[in-house]
């Protein structure tokens, strides 16, 4: 690899840093690819990202009950995927859960009555979606959409479709090591190694995935703040109970589709084991690595699903 030309750059998207690396690619071509990536990302941001206050989703979330609202193709398509995931998981992935998440912000301890009231206006079954007319309508007051669980994965799947058409292209597109697309092969000739850090010992890796034209997504109730080196909590709310998932745990998933990886990573934090087993029977070519941090100990579980059958290590 001596003398290999490596292009790398970063930009902010969806409120996170996106790192782009293209080894062995001509500098002019790499810059053109980067500009195209930014263009695609910007288009999706202006539809669904809550980090952009001019985004379409802000207007959608101001709509009242019973009001039909026309939406763009990007928002409609992401809503379509969200609806499928909602039904497949019996509501464990719910992009209308923002009011519940806000209820638990900043260490709040809402009452059971407050939780039940907010739960009553969450759920994608309270959204009427007219795909033919490209419009939606909320069926309850105070509803909101929040695609933050899926939006980065959605754009990586779009980019994968385009970039894999370029012969010999290899590279990495990564949102803060949590949502990653690995294109082609590593310059050394093998798959790209993508490590899952031990959040309590960041220089150590609990697991390393091997990716080629695949994605890896990590979701968790805790994350590492790379600027401070601190382990921070991230509330994950169960739509069924209305309460945060207990414990410090992460789930990392390798899949051909970043959207599928994001879906599995999120619901694996929420669902009981018997529900996971039911969904696992519907999956193919998925690798799941679960980590739980308990009193200075680390408990892990590695599952590989091939052709609908899973093997635990």
DRENDO-1510 file (C-alpha; in Angstrom, 1 decimal, always signed):
<recs>
REC; n; res; u; v; w
REC; 1; UNK; +0.0; +0.0; +0.0 .
REC; 2; UNK; +3.1; +2.2; +0.0 .
REC; 3; UNK; +2.4; +5.4; -2.0 .
REC; 4; UNK; -1.3; +4.7; -2.3 .
REC; 5; UNK; -3.2; +7.9; -3.0 .
REC; 6; UNK; -6.0; +8.3; -0.4 .
REC; 7; UNK; -8.6; +11.0; -0.7 .
REC; 8; UNK; -10.5; +11.9; +2.5 .
REC; 9; UNK; -12.8; +14.7; +3.6 .
REC; 10; UNK; -15.6; +15.5; +6.1 .
REC; 11; UNK; -18.7; +17.5; +6.2 .
REC; 12; UNK; -21.7; +18.0; +8.6 .
REC; 13; UNK; -25.0; +16.3; +7.7 .
REC; 14; UNK; -28.0; +15.4; +9.8 .
REC; 15; UNK; -26.3; +17.1; +12.7 .
REC; 16; UNK; -23.4; +14.7; +12.6 .
REC; 17; UNK; -19.9; +14.5; +11.0 .
REC; 18; UNK; -19.8; +12.5; +7.8 .
REC; 19; UNK; -16.3; +11.2; +6.8 .
REC; 20; UNK; -15.6; +10.1; +3.3 .
REC; 21; UNK; -12.5; +8.1; +2.3 .
REC; 22; UNK; -11.6; +6.9; -1.3 .
REC; 23; UNK; -8.3; +5.1; -1.5 .
REC; 24; UNK; -6.7; +4.7; -4.9 .
REC; 25; UNK; -9.1; +7.1; -6.6 .
REC; 26; UNK; -7.9; +10.0; -8.8 .
REC; 27; UNK; -8.2; +13.3; -6.8 .
REC; 28; UNK; -10.4; +15.0; -9.4 .
REC; 29; UNK; -12.7; +12.0; -9.6 .
REC; 30; UNK; -12.8; +11.8; -5.8 .
REC; 31; UNK; -13.7; +15.5; -5.5 .
REC; 32; UNK; -16.5; +15.0; -8.0 .
REC; 33; UNK; -17.8; +12.0; -6.1 .
REC; 34; UNK; -17.7; +14.0; -2.9 .
REC; 35; UNK; -19.7; +16.9; -4.4 .
REC; 36; UNK; -22.3; +14.4; -5.7 .
REC; 37; UNK; -22.5; +12.8; -2.2 .
REC; 38; UNK; -23.1; +16.2; -0.7 .
REC; 39; UNK; -25.8; +17.0; -3.2 .
REC; 40; UNK; -27.7; +13.8; -2.5 .
REC; 41; UNK; -27.3; +14.3; +1.2 .
REC; 42; UNK; -28.5; +17.9; +1.1 .
REC; 43; UNK; -31.6; +16.8; -0.9 .
REC; 44; UNK; -32.6; +14.3; +1.8 .
REC; 45; UNK; -31.8; +16.7; +4.6 .
REC; 46; UNK; -34.2; +19.3; +3.1 .
REC; 47; UNK; -36.9; +16.7; +3.2 .
REC; 48; UNK; -36.6; +14.8; +6.4 .
REC; 49; UNK; -33.9; +16.1; +8.7 .
REC; 50; UNK; -34.9; +17.9; +12.0 .
REC; 51; UNK; -31.4; +19.3; +12.1 .
REC; 52; UNK; -32.4; +21.6; +9.2 .
REC; 53; UNK; -35.2; +24.0; +10.3 .
REC; 54; UNK; -36.1; +24.8; +6.7 .
REC; 55; UNK; -36.7; +21.1; +6.0 .
REC; 56; UNK; -40.0; +19.9; +4.8 .
REC; 57; UNK; -40.6; +17.8; +7.9 .
REC; 58; UNK; -40.9; +20.9; +10.1 .
REC; 59; UNK; -43.9; +22.0; +8.0 .
REC; 60; UNK; -45.4; +18.5; +8.1 .
REC; 61; UNK; -45.1; +18.4; +11.9 .
REC; 62; UNK; -47.1; +21.6; +12.2 .
REC; 63; UNK; -50.1; +20.0; +10.4 .
REC; 64; UNK; -53.2; +19.4; +12.5 .
REC; 65; UNK; -55.5; +16.4; +12.8 .
REC; 66; UNK; -57.5; +15.6; +9.7 .
REC; 67; UNK; -55.4; +17.9; +7.4 .
REC; 68; UNK; -54.2; +16.4; +4.1 .
REC; 69; UNK; -50.6; +17.5; +3.4 .
REC; 70; UNK; -48.8; +16.9; +0.1 .
REC; 71; UNK; -45.2; +15.6; +0.6 .
REC; 72; UNK; -42.1; +15.1; -1.6 .
REC; 73; UNK; -41.0; +11.7; -3.0 .
REC; 74; UNK; -38.1; +11.4; -0.5 .
REC; 75; UNK; -40.3; +11.9; +2.6 .
REC; 76; UNK; -43.0; +9.6; +1.2 .
REC; 77; UNK; -40.5; +6.9; +0.4 .
REC; 78; UNK; -38.9; +7.0; +3.9 .
REC; 79; UNK; -42.4; +7.0; +5.4 .
REC; 80; UNK; -43.2; +3.9; +3.3 .
REC; 81; UNK; -40.1; +2.1; +4.7 .
REC; 82; UNK; -41.0; +3.2; +8.2 .
REC; 83; UNK; -44.5; +1.8; +7.8 .
REC; 84; UNK; -43.2; -1.6; +6.7 .
REC; 85; UNK; -40.8; -1.6; +9.6 .
REC; 86; UNK; -43.5; -0.6; +12.0 .
REC; 87; UNK; -45.7; -3.4; +10.9 .
REC; 88; UNK; -42.9; -6.0; +10.8 .
REC; 89; UNK; -41.9; -5.1; +14.4 .
REC; 90; UNK; -45.4; -4.7; +15.8 .
REC; 91; UNK; -44.7; -1.0; +16.5 .
REC; 92; UNK; -41.2; -1.4; +18.0 .
REC; 93; UNK; -39.9; +1.0; +15.4 .
REC; 94; UNK; -42.2; +4.0; +15.4 .
REC; 95; UNK; -41.2; +7.3; +13.7 .
REC; 96; UNK; -44.1; +9.1; +15.5 .
REC; 97; UNK; -42.5; +8.6; +18.9 .
REC; 98; UNK; -41.0; +12.1; +19.2 .
REC; 99; UNK; -43.5; +13.4; +21.7 .
REC; 100; UNK; -42.7; +10.5; +24.0 .
REC; 101; UNK; -38.9; +11.0; +23.6 .
REC; 102; UNK; -39.4; +14.7; +24.5 .
REC; 103; UNK; -41.3; +13.7; +27.6 .
REC; 104; UNK; -38.2; +11.9; +29.0 .
REC; 105; UNK; -35.7; +14.6; +28.0 .
REC; 106; UNK; -33.2; +16.1; +30.5 .
REC; 107; UNK; -33.8; +13.4; +33.1 .
REC; 108; UNK; -37.5; +14.1; +33.4 .
REC; 109; UNK; -39.6; +11.6; +35.4 .
REC; 110; UNK; -43.1; +11.9; +34.0 .
REC; 111; UNK; -46.1; +10.4; +35.7 .
REC; 112; UNK; -47.8; +7.2; +34.4 .
REC; 113; UNK; -50.8; +9.4; +33.4 .
REC; 114; UNK; -48.6; +11.7; +31.4 .
REC; 115; UNK; -46.9; +8.7; +29.6 .
REC; 116; UNK; -50.3; +7.2; +28.7 .
REC; 117; UNK; -51.6; +10.5; +27.4 .
REC; 118; UNK; -48.7; +11.0; +25.1 .
REC; 119; UNK; -48.7; +7.3; +24.0 .
REC; 120; UNK; -52.3; +7.8; +22.8 .
REC; 121; UNK; -51.1; +10.2; +20.1 .
REC; 122; UNK; -48.2; +8.1; +18.9 .
REC; 123; UNK; -48.2; +5.3; +16.4 .
REC; 124; UNK; -48.0; +5.1; +12.6 .
REC; 125; UNK; -51.4; +3.5; +12.5 .
REC; 126; UNK; -52.6; +7.1; +13.3 .
REC; 127; UNK; -51.1; +8.4; +10.0 .
REC; 128; UNK; -53.1; +8.0; +6.8 .
REC; 129; UNK; -50.7; +7.6; +3.9 .
REC; 130; UNK; -52.0; +8.2; +0.4 .
REC; 131; UNK; -49.0; +7.1; -1.8 .
REC; 132; UNK; -50.9; +7.6; -5.1 .
REC; 133; UNK; -51.7; +11.2; -4.3 .
REC; 134; UNK; -48.4; +11.7; -2.4 .
REC; 135; UNK; -49.9; +13.0; +0.7 .
REC; 136; UNK; -50.4; +12.2; +4.4 .
REC; 137; UNK; -52.9; +13.0; +7.2 .
REC; 138; UNK; -52.5; +12.8; +10.9 .
REC; 139; UNK; -55.5; +11.1; +12.6 .
REC; 140; UNK; -54.7; +12.4; +16.1 .
REC; 141; UNK; -53.7; +15.8; +17.5 .
REC; 142; UNK; -50.1; +16.7; +18.4 .
REC; 143; UNK; -48.5; +14.1; +16.1 .
REC; 144; UNK; -45.0; +14.4; +14.7 .
REC; 145; UNK; -42.6; +12.5; +12.5 .
REC; 146; UNK; -39.0; +11.9; +13.4 .
REC; 147; UNK; -36.8; +9.9; +11.0 .
REC; 148; UNK; -33.6; +10.2; +13.0 .
REC; 149; UNK; -33.3; +6.4; +13.5 .
REC; 150; UNK; -33.4; +5.8; +9.7 .
REC; 151; UNK; -32.4; +9.0; +7.8 .
REC; 152; UNK; -28.6; +8.4; +7.7 .
REC; 153; UNK; -29.1; +4.8; +6.6 .
REC; 154; UNK; -31.6; +5.9; +4.0 .
REC; 155; UNK; -29.1; +8.2; +2.3 .
REC; 156; UNK; -26.4; +5.5; +2.5 .
REC; 157; UNK; -28.6; +3.0; +0.6 .
REC; 158; UNK; -29.2; +5.7; -2.1 .
REC; 159; UNK; -25.5; +6.4; -2.4 .
REC; 160; UNK; -24.7; +2.7; -2.5 .
REC; 161; UNK; -27.0; +2.3; -5.6 .
REC; 162; UNK; -25.1; +5.0; -7.4 .
REC; 163; UNK; -21.5; +4.4; -6.3 .
REC; 164; UNK; -21.5; +0.6; -6.8 .
REC; 165; UNK; -22.0; +1.3; -10.5 .
REC; 166; UNK; -18.5; +2.7; -10.7 .
REC; 167; UNK; -16.0; -0.1; -11.6 .
REC; 168; UNK; -13.3; -0.6; -9.1 .
REC; 169; UNK; -14.4; +2.0; -6.7 .
REC; 170; UNK; -13.7; +1.4; -3.0 .
REC; 171; UNK; -14.2; +3.6; +0.0 .
REC; 172; UNK; -15.9; +4.3; +3.3 .
REC; 173; UNK; -18.7; +6.7; +4.1 .
REC; 174; UNK; -19.2; +7.0; +7.9 .
REC; 175; UNK; -21.4; +9.0; +10.2 .
REC; 176; UNK; -19.4; +9.1; +13.4 .
REC; 177; UNK; -18.7; +5.3; +13.2 .
REC; 178; UNK; -22.4; +4.6; +13.9 .
REC; 179; UNK; -23.8; +4.4; +10.4 .
REC; 180; UNK; -21.2; +3.1; +7.9 .
REC; 181; UNK; -21.1; +2.1; +4.2 .
REC; 182; UNK; -18.1; +0.1; +2.9 .
REC; 183; UNK; -17.7; +0.1; -0.8 .
REC; 184; UNK; -15.7; -2.5; -2.7 .
REC; 185; UNK; -12.7; -4.0; -1.1 .
REC; 186; UNK; -10.1; -2.7; +1.3 .
REC; 187; UNK; -6.9; -1.6; -0.6 .
REC; 188; UNK; -5.2; -4.7; +0.9 .
REC; 189; UNK; -7.5; -6.9; -1.1 .
REC; 190; UNK; -9.9; -8.0; +1.6 .
REC; 191; UNK; -13.1; -6.7; +3.1 .
REC; 192; UNK; -13.1; -3.5; +5.0 .
REC; 193; UNK; -12.6; -4.1; +8.8 .
REC; 194; UNK; -15.1; -2.0; +10.8 .
REC; 195; UNK; -14.6; -2.2; +14.5 .
REC; 196; UNK; -17.0; -1.9; +17.4 .
REC; 197; UNK; -15.3; +0.0; +20.2 .
REC; 198; UNK; -15.5; -0.9; +23.8 .
REC; 199; UNK; -17.2; +2.3; +25.2 .
REC; 200; UNK; -15.4; +1.9; +28.5 .
REC; 201; UNK; -12.0; +1.3; +26.9 .
REC; 202; UNK; -12.2; +3.2; +23.5 .
REC; 203; UNK; -8.8; +1.9; +22.4 .
REC; 204; UNK; -10.1; -1.6; +22.4 .
REC; 205; UNK; -12.6; -3.2; +20.1 .
REC; 206; UNK; -15.3; -5.7; +21.2 .
REC; 207; UNK; -15.8; -6.9; +17.6 .
REC; 208; UNK; -14.7; -6.3; +14.0 .
REC; 209; UNK; -17.1; -6.7; +11.1 .
REC; 210; UNK; -15.8; -7.4; +7.6 .
REC; 211; UNK; -17.8; -5.4; +5.0 .
REC; 212; UNK; -17.8; -5.2; +1.2 .
REC; 213; UNK; -20.6; -3.2; -0.4 .
REC; 214; UNK; -22.4; -3.6; +2.9 .
REC; 215; UNK; -23.4; -1.4; +5.8 .
REC; 216; UNK; -23.0; -1.5; +9.5 .
REC; 217; UNK; -25.2; +0.5; +11.9 .
REC; 218; UNK; -24.9; +0.8; +15.7 .
REC; 219; UNK; -27.7; +1.9; +18.0 .
REC; 220; UNK; -27.5; +2.1; +21.8 .
REC; 221; UNK; -28.6; +3.5; +25.1 .
REC; 222; UNK; -25.1; +4.8; +25.5 .
REC; 223; UNK; -22.5; +6.3; +23.2 .
REC; 224; UNK; -19.0; +7.7; +23.4 .
REC; 225; UNK; -18.5; +11.4; +23.2 .
REC; 226; UNK; -15.2; +11.5; +21.2 .
REC; 227; UNK; -14.5; +15.2; +22.1 .
REC; 228; UNK; -14.6; +14.6; +25.8 .
REC; 229; UNK; -14.0; +10.8; +26.0 .
REC; 230; UNK; -17.1; +10.5; +28.2 .
REC; 231; UNK; -19.6; +7.7; +28.1 .
REC; 232; UNK; -23.0; +9.4; +27.6 .
REC; 233; UNK; -26.6; +8.1; +27.9 .
REC; 234; UNK; -29.0; +8.2; +25.0 .
REC; 235; UNK; -32.6; +7.4; +26.0 .
REC; 236; UNK; -34.3; +4.8; +23.7 .
REC; 237; UNK; -38.0; +4.7; +24.3 .
REC; 238; UNK; -40.1; +1.6; +24.0 .
REC; 239; UNK; -43.3; +2.5; +22.1 .
REC; 240; UNK; -45.2; -0.2; +23.8 .
REC; 241; UNK; -44.4; +0.7; +27.4 .
REC; 242; UNK; -43.7; +4.4; +26.9 .
REC; 243; UNK; -40.6; +4.1; +29.1 .
REC; 244; UNK; -36.9; +4.1; +28.4 .
REC; 245; UNK; -35.0; +0.9; +27.8 .
REC; 246; UNK; -33.0; +0.0; +30.9 .
REC; 247; UNK; -29.3; -0.6; +31.1 .
REC; 248; UNK; -26.3; +0.5; +29.0 .
REC; 249; UNK; -26.3; -1.5; +25.8 .
REC; 250; UNK; -25.5; -1.2; +22.1 .
REC; 251; UNK; -26.5; -3.3; +19.1 .
REC; 252; UNK; -24.4; -3.3; +15.9 .
REC; 253; UNK; -25.8; -4.8; +12.7 .
REC; 254; UNK; -24.1; -5.7; +9.4 .
REC; 255; UNK; -26.4; -6.0; +6.4 .
REC; 256; UNK; -26.6; -5.5; +2.7 .
REC; 257; UNK; -29.0; -2.6; +3.3 .
REC; 258; UNK; -28.2; +0.2; +5.8 .
REC; 259; UNK; -31.9; +0.7; +6.4 .
REC; 260; UNK; -32.4; -2.9; +7.4 .
REC; 261; UNK; -29.3; -2.7; +9.6 .
REC; 262; UNK; -30.7; +0.5; +11.3 .
REC; 263; UNK; -34.1; -1.2; +11.8 .
REC; 264; UNK; -32.7; -4.3; +13.4 .
REC; 265; UNK; -30.2; -2.4; +15.6 .
REC; 266; UNK; -32.9; -0.2; +17.0 .
REC; 267; UNK; -35.6; -2.9; +17.7 .
REC; 268; UNK; -33.0; -5.3; +19.1 .
REC; 269; UNK; -32.6; -2.8; +22.0 .
REC; 270; UNK; -36.3; -2.8; +22.7 .
REC; 271; UNK; -37.9; -6.2; +21.9 .
REC; 272; UNK; -37.9; -9.3; +24.2 .
REC; 273; UNK; -36.0; -12.4; +23.1 .
REC; 274; UNK; -39.1; -14.3; +21.8 .
REC; 275; UNK; -40.1; -11.4; +19.6 .
REC; 276; UNK; -36.5; -11.2; +18.2 .
REC; 277; UNK; -36.6; -14.9; +17.3 .
REC; 278; UNK; -39.8; -14.4; +15.4 .
REC; 279; UNK; -38.3; -11.5; +13.4 .
REC; 280; UNK; -35.0; -13.3; +12.9 .
REC; 281; UNK; -36.9; -16.1; +11.1 .
REC; 282; UNK; -37.8; -13.5; +8.4 .
REC; 283; UNK; -34.2; -12.3; +7.9 .
REC; 284; UNK; -31.3; -13.3; +5.7 .
REC; 285; UNK; -27.6; -12.4; +5.6 .
REC; 286; UNK; -27.6; -10.4; +8.8 .
REC; 287; UNK; -24.9; -10.2; +11.5 .
REC; 288; UNK; -25.7; -8.9; +14.9 .
REC; 289; UNK; -23.3; -8.0; +17.7 .
REC; 290; UNK; -24.9; -7.0; +21.1 .
REC; 291; UNK; -22.9; -5.5; +24.0 .
REC; 292; UNK; -24.1; -4.8; +27.5 .
REC; 293; UNK; -22.1; -2.9; +30.1 .
REC; 294; UNK; -22.7; -4.1; +33.6 .
REC; 295; UNK; -20.7; -3.0; +36.6 .
REC; 296; UNK; -17.4; -2.7; +34.8 .
REC; 297; UNK; -18.1; -5.9; +33.0 .
REC; 298; UNK; -18.9; -6.4; +29.3 .
REC; 299; UNK; -21.4; -9.0; +28.2 .
REC; 300; UNK; -21.6; -9.7; +24.4 .
REC; 301; UNK; -23.7; -11.8; +22.0 .
REC; 302; UNK; -22.8; -12.5; +18.4 .
REC; 303; UNK; -25.5; -13.8; +16.0 .
REC; 304; UNK; -25.2; -14.6; +12.3 .
REC; 305; UNK; -28.4; -15.1; +10.3 .
REC; 306; UNK; -28.0; -16.9; +7.0 .
REC; 307; UNK; -31.0; -17.8; +4.9 .
REC; 308; UNK; -33.4; -17.3; +7.8 .
REC; 309; UNK; -31.4; -19.5; +10.2 .
REC; 310; UNK; -29.3; -18.0; +13.0 .
REC; 311; UNK; -26.2; -19.3; +14.7 .
REC; 312; UNK; -25.1; -17.8; +18.0 .
REC; 313; UNK; -21.5; -17.7; +19.1 .
</recs>
